[in-house]
Amino acid sequence: MNILVVYAHHEPKSLVGSLKNLGISKLQEMGHQVVESDLYGIGFHPVANVYDFQTLSGGHFNYMLEQKYATENSWSYSPDVLEQMQRLQAADLVIFYTPIWWSSVPAILKGWFDRVLTMGFAWDSGKIYEDGLLRGKKVLFVGTAASPEEFYQPLGKYRATLRQVLHPILHGTLAFCGMDILDPFFVFSSMNKTPEEYSAILDSHAQAIELAVNNPHYLSKF
């Protein structure tokens, strides 16, 4: 299986970094091909702009329609966008490793969604969800939250579960493009773990990786 790991944390020694390293090692031990996109490490630019295209259609600039134009004209994207698109195209499974900031993901990962999930490649007019252009690919979302799990309850501080908080990403973005969404792997109270708890989290994630590959459980599947 070809697996793309998209890593969105600036600190290699973080819990997110440890989870990512363990995930990659586990997958490689299982014989899978893994490609990592370390967004901070490569200095991935998060802002969608005119410079994302090698050629333009001319006239009024509409970013979404320029994506469509670029896709239809030999994928005429900037090299950094093109590289990520090619990695995504080759992947059977995509794993996102990220902290949860302000009930969402860091800007650098949101920018990856904006710039890489392009019109004509990931989705198109009338080609969304069950007809999305990335249908057949699986997604595992791995996120760490500083807040305790009890905050993420219908009657908790956030008035929603973390799955509900991330619905715009899991369903409104990734499933929108046709991808099957595996049960996410969340860590709560991520900044207050004892060494024993830290080790148990890593063990749990190793099991989650095995399940994702060998016996996947889906949050949504087309």
C-alpha positions in Angstrom: 0.0 0.0 0.0 1.2 3.5 -0.8 0.7 5.9 2.1 1.1 9.6 2.3 1.8 11.1 5.8 1.0 14.8 6.0 2.7 16.2 9.2 1.7 19.6 10.5 3.7 20.4 13.7 6.8 22.6 14.1 8.3 20.6 17.0 9.8 17.2 16.2 9.9 16.3 19.9 6.1 17.0 20.3 3.6 14.3 21.0 2.4 14.8 17.4 5.9 14.2 16.2 6.2 11.1 18.3 2.9 9.7 17.0 4.0 10.5 13.4 7.4 8.8 13.8 5.8 5.7 15.4 3.2 5.6 12.6 5.8 5.7 9.9 8.0 3.1 11.5 5.0 0.8 12.1 3.8 1.1 8.5 7.3 0.4 7.1 7.7 -2.6 9.3 4.4 -3.9 7.8 5.9 -3.5 4.3 4.1 -0.4 3.1 5.6 2.4 1.1 5.5 5.7 3.0 6.1 9.2 1.8 6.1 12.0 4.3 5.2 15.7 3.7 6.6 17.6 6.6 4.8 20.9 6.0 6.9 23.0 8.4 10.1 21.2 7.4 9.7 22.0 3.8 8.4 25.5 4.5 5.1 24.8 2.8 3.3 28.1 2.0 -0.2 28.2 3.4 -1.6 31.1 1.4 -3.4 30.4 -1.9 -2.2 32.9 -4.5 -1.8 33.6 -8.1 1.8 32.2 -7.9 0.3 28.7 -7.5 -0.1 28.5 -11.3 2.4 28.5 -14.1 -0.1 29.8 -16.6 -3.3 31.7 -16.1 -6.5 31.7 -18.0 -6.5 35.5 -18.3 -9.1 38.1 -17.3 -10.7 38.2 -13.8 -8.7 36.0 -11.4 -10.9 33.4 -9.6 -8.7 31.0 -7.7 -11.0 28.0 -7.9 -11.5 28.4 -11.7 -7.7 28.9 -12.2 -7.3 25.5 -10.5 -9.7 24.0 -13.0 -7.8 25.6 -15.8 -4.4 24.5 -14.6 -5.7 20.9 -14.1 -7.0 20.8 -17.7 -3.7 22.3 -19.0 -1.2 19.6 -18.2 -1.4 20.3 -14.4 0.3 23.7 -14.8 0.7 24.3 -11.1 3.7 25.7 -9.2 6.3 23.0 -8.4 5.4 22.8 -4.7 1.7 22.4 -5.3 2.3 19.9 -8.1 4.6 17.7 -5.9 1.9 17.5 -3.2 -0.8 16.7 -5.8 1.3 13.9 -7.3 2.0 12.4 -3.8 -1.7 12.5 -3.0 -2.6 10.9 -6.4 -0.2 8.0 -5.7 -1.5 7.4 -2.2 -4.0 4.7 -1.1 -4.1 6.0 2.4 -3.5 9.5 3.7 -2.6 10.1 7.4 -2.8 13.6 8.8 -0.8 14.3 12.0 -1.7 17.6 13.5 -2.5 19.5 16.7 -5.9 21.0 17.2 -5.7 24.8 17.3 -8.8 27.0 17.8 -11.1 24.1 17.1 -9.4 23.5 13.8 -6.0 22.7 12.3 -3.0 25.0 11.9 -3.0 27.4 9.0 -0.2 25.5 7.3 -2.5 22.4 7.0 -5.5 24.4 6.1 -3.3 25.9 3.3 -2.5 22.4 2.2 -6.2 21.7 1.8 -6.7 25.0 -0.1 -3.8 24.6 -2.5 -3.6 20.8 -3.0 -7.3 19.7 -3.1 -7.8 21.4 -6.4 -10.8 21.7 -8.7 -10.6 19.2 -11.5 -8.2 17.0 -9.5 -9.8 16.3 -6.1 -13.3 17.4 -7.0 -15.3 19.1 -9.7 -18.8 20.4 -10.5 -21.1 17.6 -9.7 -18.2 15.3 -8.6 -18.3 15.5 -4.9 -18.8 13.1 -2.0 -19.7 9.7 -3.5 -18.7 11.0 -6.9 -15.6 12.8 -5.7 -12.5 12.5 -7.8 -10.4 11.1 -4.9 -12.9 8.2 -4.3 -11.1 5.0 -3.3 -8.6 6.7 -1.0 -8.7 6.4 2.7 -8.0 9.0 5.3 -6.8 8.6 8.9 -6.9 11.9 10.9 -4.6 11.9 14.0 -5.1 15.0 16.2 -4.0 16.1 19.7 -6.0 18.5 21.8 -4.8 20.3 24.9 -8.2 20.4 26.4 -9.6 17.4 28.3 -12.1 15.1 26.7 -14.9 16.2 29.0 -14.7 19.6 27.3 -15.6 17.9 24.0 -19.1 16.8 25.0 -22.6 18.0 24.0 -22.9 19.7 27.4 -19.2 20.4 27.8 -17.3 23.6 27.3 -17.3 23.3 23.5 -20.9 22.0 23.3 -19.7 19.4 20.8 -17.6 16.3 20.5 -14.2 16.7 18.8 -15.6 14.8 15.8 -18.4 17.3 15.6 -15.9 20.2 15.9 -13.9 18.9 13.0 -16.9 18.1 10.8 -16.0 20.9 8.4 -12.6 19.1 7.8 -13.5 15.4 8.0 -16.8 15.7 6.1 -16.9 19.1 4.5 -13.3 18.9 3.0 -11.9 15.3 2.9 -15.1 13.3 2.3 -16.2 16.1 0.0 -13.5 15.0 -2.3 -14.7 11.4 -2.2 -12.3 9.9 0.3 -13.3 7.3 2.9 -12.8 8.6 6.5 -11.5 6.2 9.0 -12.3 6.6 12.7 -10.0 9.4 13.9 -7.3 9.0 16.5 -7.6 11.7 19.1 -5.4 12.5 22.2 -6.9 14.8 24.8 -5.1 16.7 27.6 -2.1 16.3 25.4 0.2 18.6 27.4 -0.3 16.8 30.7 0.8 13.2 30.2 2.9 11.2 32.5 5.7 9.0 31.0 3.4 6.0 31.5 0.5 7.7 29.8 2.7 8.8 27.0 3.9 5.3 26.4 0.3 4.0 26.5 -0.8 6.5 23.9 2.0 5.4 21.5 1.0 1.7 22.0 -2.6 2.6 21.3 -1.6 4.4 18.1 0.4 1.4 16.9 -2.8 -0.6 17.3 -4.8 2.1 15.5 -2.3 1.9 12.6 -2.7 -1.9 12.3 -6.5 -1.5 12.3 -6.4 1.3 9.7 -4.6 -1.0 7.3 -5.9 -4.5 8.1 -9.4 -4.0 9.6 -10.5 -0.4 9.0 -13.4 1.1 10.9 -15.0 4.0 9.0 -16.6 7.2 10.1 -17.9 7.5 6.6 -17.4 5.4 3.5 -18.7 5.7 -0.1 
